Amino acid sequence: MKRHFVTSIAAVALAMGLSACQREDAPKADAAGATAAKPAEKTNATTLISASAAATPVIPRPAKVELRDGRFAFGPQSRVAVIGIDAEATRIAQDFASRVQKARGFAPEVGGAADGAAVVFAIDANIAPAGDEAYVVDITPQGAKISARKPAGLFYGAVTLWQLLADGAQGEASIANQRIEDAPRFGWRGLMLDVARHFRTPDEVKALLDQMALHKLNTFHWHLTDDQGWRVEIKQYPRLTEVGGCRIPAGAAGRDAKGKPKPYCGFYTQDEIRDIVKYAAERYITVVPEFDLPGHAQAAIASYPEFGVPGTKPPVSPDWGVNTWLFNVDDKTFTFLENVLDEMMPLFPGQYFHLGGDEAAKDQWEQSAAVQAKKKELGLKDEMQLQSWFMGRLGKYIEAHGKRLIGWDEILEGGPPADATVMSWRGTDGAIEAARAGHDVVMAPSPDLYLDHVQSDGPDETPGRLKVISLKDVYDFKAVPVQLNADQAKHVLGVQANLWTEHQRTFERMQRSLFPRGAALAEVTWSPESSLDWNDFLQRMAFQMERYRLTGFDAADSAFAVRFTPQALEGGKTSFALNNQSGFGTIRYTLDGTEPTATSQAYVHPLELPLPTTVKANAFADDRALAATRAFELNLHSLRARSSNALRSCKTDLMLRMEDDAPSDGKDGDRRLLLADVFDPCWIYDAAQLDGIATVEVRVGQLPHNYALWKDASKVVTRPATIPGGALEVRLGSCEGEPIAVLPLAPARRSDGLTTLSAPLPTQAGRHDLCFTFASGEYNPMWVVDEVALLPAAH
């Protein structure tokens, strides 16, 4: 893997306790506290990967594999041929050859007769299994033949053969002889990318489409409009991108070095969209655009206020959450919306067009005399029925242009349009209701398939929401609700995972959030349910992690990354256990500064080491490294410190792992990641060892409280300032009573970045919980703790 993480216990450690977000289903510690993948004394490190997984390390797992004796050699002199005159099949063969060159270092020749060719591509209308995406790969010592009824199946067969070749080695490949017969379980195998909150360039979108294709995912849901940005060129309404395509971010990120506003901008020209849609189609991916309405419309209304509620003119929103700006219901607004759709629909040749329908707070409609008059004129009883009428009117419009309406499950409220397809995000209840009513559904529930959730409680995890949604959580998702009978289940078109990007500022974070959880999604949506096997999937993931490296895609290694838990600190030595989230692999480590390899010392039981010491560790499946090396720096300071990631939040109403917004132009790694409850930033240092402790040292920061919480805004806790400028207050045992330490915030107010505050602690003995709260008299900025260190008098 490309990344190498060096982390102190202060940043990652549980410091003799458990992380605030320790997963309930994480591997359980043994009596010694070790939760290693598997101790070397119990696992033969050379046989973690089974013979069948090594022979067919394909993701998603094929429906049927017949292994045979012998192997097929494929090298620089090998040739690829296409049976018949088929331009599409030839293009697929050439694409395969190009991918082989990147994976193996040579490009096989494409062309010539089938006789004597090492790999043959053939369109065959009679192969079994049936289906446009089905294929057969037949490998013998003489060569490999890929057959399919349609080009899409041929492409997926080529992907499978490429996976068999892309094992990390260069030059000639040797593949086990086998016959693979494969077809997908679902027709909708999707990922959604939100580019309204954080824009991704055309090349970055194409990189995502490439990975989707290599996982046999076939639907790209493109969330193009929202309160925070309008990302598609509409020539009749240029202000949609001139105004709506830019926002001033909240906090330090919205100002340059001179304090002037620093806009965040981005949109796609129509030519760029056509190019991306074509690129997707060449990989058999359908692009489903989303124009979100009647809510999530603030960027559009900022551009053209006349289409919002009269008398209001908002900015493009810098705030995440539920904003209350809705399109009005006048005929002139529908003319505007239809004109926008007239320009958007031809850009996307697919059947479905997503019109949103989610989180449309009705406050403005309720308060508008014009909207209320329209509701009365239509004879509607409430605003939910008005939204249903609104969506139905536009649904009929796009249907008249050959499109089919799909929307979030709120479109069920007030009665959905008759032919609408429902995308269920508020759990699975919407899907169940819709399928029972005869509507087609796509499963995309939160939090199960919301990839803006963090995927581990590791210290180097990307920002995002809690709770943890791990690789295994996605793999365990049940695509068809058990509440549906066989006929109702036929309405489940498939499954989609969504990435909302409020906290995914960079391309790297987008990649790491989507994959490898996207690999688990691919298997759940493609492979027969009866063949799903988590342990077998992990074995094939050992090869898949290498394929991410080969394709230059920065997938997360959270499931395999080594973490550790301190056990004790006594006599100048520390004891700690190594583990990883998935429990897969043999953990190996070094103490001399060298990189761990497949032959390094295997972890068996908690290590006892003198201070200071640096331990480097990684997990291996046979000779394959599963993650980037993690380096743990052990010293007295780090053992007495806890990061916000390792403190316990007093509440967990809206837990977020957020990125500090200073420096404003900071790249990944330049800014700290801070964990807090947005409603009540309050932290507990559990069972702090206070013997001999004389000082508390706290690194604090301030974040913009840019959260549109709608009706939940009253839940935000503000503690009155007790001294000028406010203070961080420390209490013993609970968050009530008088503080034992007060750390003035005045020094921190002079910096947008992090500031270290300190104060003496009264003498205490034994272990006690410590509570940390900010008494600032304000909720914006939101003051947050980055790290707490408890220091002895001699420090």
N, C-alpha and C positions, 0 to 999 in steps of 0.2 A: 504493500500500500504506500501511498505517497506521503502521508502525514506522519510526523513524529511528535508526540506530545510529551512535554516535560512539565510536570505538575507537582506542586508541594502538597503535603497533607492538608495545609490550610485551605487549598483550593478544592481538594477532592475528598478529604478525609472525613470520616465520621467521628474522628477524635474520641475514641472510646465510646461511641454511641452510634445510633442508626441515623441515616439521612432522613430528612423531613419527608421525602417522597419515596422511601423504600417501598418497593412493590410487595404486595401481599403474596403474589404467586412467584416471587423470586426464589431461586434455589435456597433451601434452608441450610443453616450452618450446622455442622456437627458439634460434638461436645467441646472440641477445641476452638470452635469459632470459624473453622475453614469452610469455605463454600466454593472451592476450586471446581473447575469444569469436571475433572475426574482425577483423583490422585494417580500419579504414575505407577504406584505399586499395585493398583487395581486395574490399570488399563494398559494394554499392549499398544504403545504409541505408534506402531507401524500398521495397525489394522483398524484404525478409527473409521476409515472409509471402506464400505463393503465392496465386494467385487462388482456387484450390479450397479452401484452408484458410480464407481470408477469407470465402468464400461459405458454407461449412459448418463453422464452428468448434465442432463438437459433440464432446463427450467423454462416453462412449466413441465411437469412430469407428463410424458406421453401416455395416451390412453392404453396402448398395448405395445409391449416390447418382447421380441423373441430373440434371445441371445444365442449365438452359434459359436462353434469352435473357429479358431483362426482369426487373422487380422488382415486389414486392408492398409496398404502403404500408399500415401499420397504425398508427392514431393514436387520439386521445382520442374521436373519434366512432364508432370501430369497434365492432361488436357481435359477441358470441359466442353461438352457438346450439347446441342439442343436438337431434339427430334422434331422434324417438320419446320415449316416456315412460319414462325410465330414471333413477332417483334417483341411482345411483352415477355415471353419466356426467355428470349435472348437478353433482354434488359435485366431480368432477374439473375440470369447466369453471370452476366458481367458484374452486377452488384456483388454477387457471391465471391467472384474472383478478387474484386477490390478489397473485400473484407478479409479474405484469406491473406492477401499481401500485408495488411496491417497486423494480422495476428501471427503469421508464420514467417514473414519476411520474404515471401516469393509470391508472384502472381501467376496462376496457371493460365495457359492459353485458352481462349474461348473460340470455338468454331470447329469446323470439320465434321466428318461422319461420326455417327454414334459408335461404330465398331472401332475398338482400340482406345476409346475415351475413358478416362478414369472416373469421371462423373457425368451422368447423362440427365438432362432435364426433359420431362415429357408431360404434355397435357393429354390426359386420358380420361374420357368421359365415362368410362366403365369401372374405374377403380372403386373399391370399398375401403374405408367408409365413405358415405355420401356427404355432400355439403360443399359449399364454395370455399371453405377454409380448411377442409380436410386434405390430408396428404399421406403418402407412403414414402418412406426412405428404406431402400433395400440395399444392404451392404454385404458384399461377398469379397473373397480375395481378389477377384478380377476387377472390382470397381463398385461404385455406388450409383443407384438410380433413384431419382426423385420424381414421383408421379403425383399428379393432382388433377381434379376435374376443372378447376378454375385457376387463374393466375395467383389469387390470394393464397390458395393452398400451396401452390408451388413455391411462393415466397416463404411461407412458414416452414416448408420442408427444407429450404435452403438455410434458414436460420438454425434449424435443428442440426444440420450437417456442420454448419459453421461452429456451433457450440461444441460439437464433438472434436473439432480441430483446434479450437482456441483454448489450449490448456496451459499457456504460458511459455511453452517451448518454441524454439525457432527451427526452421528447416523442415525436413521430411516429418510427416505425422504418421502415426500408426493407430488405427481405429479398430475396435473390436467388431467382428462381423455380427450383424444383427438385422432384424426387420422391425421397423417402427411403423405402426398404423395409428394415425392420430386425427382427432377432430375435437373442436372446442365444446365445452359444456354450455356456455352462454354466448349469445351473439353480441352483447354489450359488455365490453371489458375495458373500463374507462379510467382515466385520470383527469381531474380538473385542475387547472392552473389559474389562479387569480393574478392578473397583471395590472389591476386597477390600483391596488395598494402599493405594490412595488413592480415596476416595469421590467420586463425581460426583453432583450434585443432579439431581432429575428434569428440570428445565429444561435442564441441561447435556446430559443424555442425549438429550433431544428435539432439541437443536441438532445433535448428531451424527447422529441419525436423519434430519433434514432434509438434511444434506449427503450421506448415503448415498443417499437417494432421488434427489437431483439428479445422482448419478453412476450411477444404475440398479443400485446394490448392493442385494441383497434379503435378506440373512441377517445378523442381529445376534446374535452369540454373546456372552452376558452372563455373565461370570465372577463369580459372586455370593458364593462362600465360599472361604476359604483360611485359612492359619495366622494371618494378620494381621487378619482381620476376617470377621464373619458379617453379611451385608447385607440379608437378607430376613426380614420379620416371620413368625414361626411362633407362632400363638396358643397352641398346646398347650404350647410350650416357650419361655416369655418370656425366660428367661435367655440364649437364643441371641443376642438383640440387646442385652439389658441388660448382659451381661458380654461376650459375643463380639463385639458391635458396637463395642467400645472397646478401645484399647490405649494404653500409655504409650510414646511414641516414644523411641528411643535418643538419647542425647546431649542437647545443649542444647535441642533442640526438644521434649523431654519434660518440661521444667521451666518454670515461670512465673518472673516477675521476682523472686519471693521464694524460689525454689528448690523450690517444691512441685510434685508431679506434675501434668502437664497432659495429660489424656486426649485422644486423637484418636478421634472417634466418628462414626458415621453408619450409617443403614439405611433401607430403603424399607418403608413400610407396604404391606399387601396392596392397599389401594385405589390407592396410588401406582403399584404395579406394573401393576394392571389398566389404569390410565390410560395408562401408557407403552406397554403392549402394544397398546392400542387406537390410540394415536397412530402406532405403527409400522405397524399393519395398514392404516390409512388411506393409508399411503405404500407399501403392498405389500411390507413388510419383515416377515419372520418372525423372532420372537425365540426363540432357543435358549438356555435357561438352563443353567447349570452348577452342580451340587452336587458338589464335588470329594471323592472318597473312593477307597480307604480312607485315603490319606495326605492331606496338606495339610488336616488336620483339627484343628489345634491350637486354633483359636478355639472350635470346637464342644466339644472336650474340656475346655477351660478353663471352659466354661459348665456342662457336665455330665460331671464326671470319671469317673463310673461307666461311661461308654461308651468309655473308653480302657483302656489296660492297667492292671489293678488296682494300687493303691498309689502312683499318680502323680497329680499335679494341677499342670498347667502354667499359666502366664499366657498371655493372648493374645500371640502372638509379636511383638516389635519387630524381629525379625531377618529379613533377606531370605535366600533360598536354600532349601536342602533341610533342613527340620526333620523330626524322626524320630517324631513323634506320629501313631499310627494308631488308628483305631477297632478295638475288640476284635471277636471273632467269636462272641460269645454271642447266644443267641436274643433276650434282652431288648434288645440293641443293634440287632438287625434290626427289632424292633418299633418302636424309636425312629426308625430311618432310614425305615421304611415310613410312620410317622405324619407325619414331615416331608415325605416325598414326597406323601402324601395332600393336604397343604395347598398344596404347590408346584405340582403338576401341573395343577390346574384354572386356575391363574393364566396358564398358557401353552398356548394352544390348538394350537400347532404340533405337527408329527409327532414331532420329535426332542427328546430330553432327554439332556443331556450329564452323564455320571457320572464324569468325570475319569479316574482310574486312573494318573496320572503320578507319578513320583518318590516312590513309596511305599517308603521305606527300611525294611527288614524287621527292624531291630535289636530293637525291642521285641517283635515277634512271636517272634523266635528265642529271646528271653530269658524269655518268659512260659510258665510251666508250663501254664496254662489253654489258651493258644493251641496249644501243642504237643500237648496232649491232644486238642483238637478236630481238629487235622491228622491225628493217628493214627486217630481215630475215623472220619474220612472216607476214610482209605486214600490220602492224598495224599503224594507223595514230597518235596515241598519247598514253600517259602513262595510261590513263583511260582504253583504250582498252587492254593495256598490263595487267593491273590488272584483267580485266575481263577474259582474257586468263589464267592468273595465277590461279584465283579462279575456273574457269571451269575445268582446268586440274586436280586439286585436288578434285573438286566435283565429277568428273567421277570416280576417284580412290575410294573414299569412297562409291559411289553408287555401284561399282562393289563388294564391301564388305557388301552390304545389308544396308547401311546407306543412309540418305537423308540429303543433304546440307541445312543448314539454316545460314544466315549471316545478318549483319547489312545493313541498306538500301543503303549504298554506293555501294553494289554489283549491284545496278541498273545502275550505271554509266558505260558506255562502253558496256552495254548489259549483263544482268545476265544469268547464266546457265539456261537452259530451265526448269528444274524441281526444281529450288531453291525456298526455302521458305524465305520470307523477314521479318526481324524483324525491324520495323520502329521506329527509335529513334529520328531522327531530325524532331520532330513534327509528323504530320500525313500524310504529303504529300507523303512520300515514300510508305506508306500503300495504299493510294488511287491509285497512279501510278501502283503499283504492282498488286493490285486486278483487276484493269481495264485491265491489260495485262494478266490476268489469273493465277497469282501466288498466292499461299496461303500466308497469312500474320499474324503476331503476333503484336498486338499493344503494344508498349513500349515507348511512346513518352517522350522526355524531353521538359520542366521541369515537365509536368503533373504527370508522374509516376517515377520520379527520386528521390528516397528516401534519397539520400545524401543531398538534400535540407533540411534546417531546417524546422520544422513543427510549429513553433510559433516564436514570437519576444520576448519571455520570457528570462530572464537573466540566467536561469539554463538550457537552451536548449543545446543540443549537438552541437559540431562543424559541419560546413557544408556550403553549398552554399546558397545564397539568390537568388531568392525570396523565401518567405515562401510558402511551399506546405503543407497545413493543412490536418487534417483528413477529413474535409468537401470537400476540393478540390479533394481528391482521390475519395470520395463517389460520387461526381458530374461528374466524368469522363464519357464521352459518348463512349462506346466501339466500336460502328460501326459508322464511319464517314457518315454524312448525304449526302455527295457527291456520295456515292455508291448506285447503284440501287439494287434491291432484289437479282439478280443473282450474282452481284459482291460482295455483302455482305456475300455470302456463303463462300467466300475465307477467311474471318476473322476467324481464328482458335480460337482466344481468346486474352487474355490480360496478360501482365506481368509488374511488377514493378521491378526496378533495384536499387541495393545498391552498388555504387562505394565507396571504403573505404579509399580514400586518407586521410580523416579527421575522420575516424571511427577507432581509434587505438585500442580500447578495446572491449571485448565481451559485456560488458554492453551497450556500444554505439551502437553496432550492433543490439542488442535487441530493444533498444529504438527507433532506426531509422526505423526498419522494422514494429514494432507493436506499437500501434493499427492500423496504416495506412494499414497494411496487412489485418486487419479485414474488412476495407472498401473495399479493393480490392476484398476480397473473396465474399462479397455480390454483388458487381458489376458484377463479372464474373459468379456467380452461380445463383442468384435469377432472376426471370423474370423481365424484365425492368419495366413492369407496376406496380410491387409491391414495387419498391424502394421508401423509405420514410425516409428522414433524421431524422425527429423527432422520429419516431418509432425506428430507428436504435440507436439513443442516449439512449432511454429507455432500450433497450436490452444491450447496452454497459455498463450500470450500473452493470449488472450481469457479463459481460465479463471481466471487470476490476478485479472482484473478482476471476475469473477463472485464470487470469494471476498469481495472488498471489498464488493460490492453486498449480499451476504447477511450481512455482519457476521461472517464466519468467519475466524479468524486463522490461515490456512494458512501454512506455512513457505515462505520464498523462497530456501532454501539453494542450490538448483540454479542460481539466476540472480544471487545476491548477489555483488557485486564484492569480490575479495580482491586482495592485492598481495604481491609478493616483493621485498624489498630486494636490490639488486644490488651496491652499493658505497657507501662513505662516505669521501670524500676532499675536502680543501680546503673544509670547511664545507658541502659539498653531498652530497646522497644521490641515488641512482638506484634506481628500483624499477619493476617491471612490474605491470600490472593484468590480472586474469583472472577468469573465473567457472567453476564446476564443470562446467556443461553445455556450455560452448563456444558458447552461442547468444546472439545479440544483439549490438548495437553498444554498446561501452562509451563513455560520455561523462562528462566531468569538468569541475569548476570549481576555481579556486584563490582566488576572491575571497569565499568564504563563502556564495555563493548556491546554491540548489538546482539540480542539473543537470537539463536538459530534453532533449527530442529534438533540439534545435538547438544544444546545447552542443558544445564541442570534442570531437571523436571521438579516442579513444585509438588510436595507431598504433604507437608504439614506447616502450621504457622512458623514463620521465620523469627529468630531472635538475633538482633543485630545491634552493634554499638552505634552511637551517634557521634558525628554525622555520618550518614551513609546514603548513597544513591542506588536504588534498585531499578534495573530495566527489565521489563517483562513483556511477553507476548504469548498468545495462544496458537497452537499448531495442530492441524489435522494431518497426520503423517508428516510429510516434509513441507506442507503448505502453511505459510503464515496466514492467519485469519484476519489480522487487524494491523494497525500501526503500532509500533512499540510505544509503550507508556513508561515514563521514567518518574520514579517517586523519590523526592528529596526529603530525607528524614533529618530533622534537627529539632532542638528544644523549642524554638519559636513556633515552628509549624505544628508540632505536637500539641501546643497549647492554644492553637487557633482553630477557628471554624469559619468557613465561608457561609454566605447566605444559603448556598445549596445544601449545607449540612446542618443549619439551624432549623428548628421546627417553627412553622408558622402558627401563630395563635389561632388563626381561622383559616379556612380553605374555601371561601366562597368563590373567589375568582383569582386563583393562583396562576401567576405568569412568571416565566423566566424571560426577563426583559434585558435589552441591550442599552447600556449607557449611551446617551446621545452626544457625548463629547469624547474625543474631538469630532467636530461636525463632519469632517471628511475621512473619518477613521475607517480603515478596512477591517476585515475579520482579524481578530487578535489584538487590534488596537484599542478596543473598547471592552469594558468589563461586562459580564453577564450577571444580572442581579435578580434574585428570587424574592417575590413579595406578593401578598394578597392586595389587590387593587382597592378593595373596600376598606381594609384595615391593616396597614403595614405595621406588623408587630411580630417579634421573634422571640423564641425561647431557646436558650442554651441549656439543654437538658443535663442534669446531674454534673454540673461543673465542679471540678476538683479545686477547692479554694484554699487548701492548706498551703501556707506560704505565699499566697498571691497578694500582691500589694497594689497592682495597677490594672485597670481595664483599658485596652487600646482598641478603638473601633474605627474602621475605615468606612466612611459614609459617602453617599452621592445623592444627587437630586435628579429626578426624572420628570418630564412633563406628564401631568395627569390628563392625558389626551384620550379620555374614554367617554364616549357618549353612552351613558348607562340608562337613559330613558327613565322608566318608572322605578328602576333600582338605584337611582342617584341618591335617594335618601339613606341608603345603606352605608354610604361613605362616612367613615369615622374621622372627625377632626378633634384633636386634643388642644385645649387652649394653652398658649404660651405662658410659662410661669416666670420667665426672665426675658428681657429685651432680645429680640432675634430668635428666640426659641431655643430648645435644648433637646438632646437625646437623654432620656431618663432610664436608669437601670434600677430594677426592683428585685428583691430577693424572695424566692419561693413562689410568687405569683405576680400577676400584673396589677394587683391592688396594693393600697397602702403607700407609705412614703418611700421615695427613691433612696437608694443607698449611694448613688452616684449621679451627678448631673454634668453633662458634657455640652457646653454652649455651642450653638451652631454658627455663631458669628464668623469664625474662620472659614467655615465651609461655604458660606454665602458669597465669599469673594471669588469662588472658582466654579466653573461649570463641570469640572471633572471631580475626581475623588479626593477626599481630604481625610487625613488621619487625626482623630481626636483622642484625648486620653484624660483620665481622671484617677485619683487614688480610690482604692476600695478599702472599707473598714475591715479589720482582721476578722476572718471567718475560719471555721474548721469544718472538714468533711465535704460532702457533696451537696450542692443545692442547685435548683433551677434558677436561672437568671432571666428576667424579662426585659426586653428592650423596646421602648416606644418613643416616638417623636412628639414632643409637645411644642408645636410650631404655630398653632392658631390658623393653619391653612392646610388645604389638601393638594394645592397646586402651587409650587412644585411638590411632587411626592418625594419625601425623604426616605431613603432606603439604606439598609445596612449591607455592606459588601463583605466585611470580615470582622470578627471579634477575636481578640487575643487577650489571654489572661496571663499576666507577667509577674514573676516573683520579684522580690525587693532587690535582688542582685542584678536584675536585668539592666 
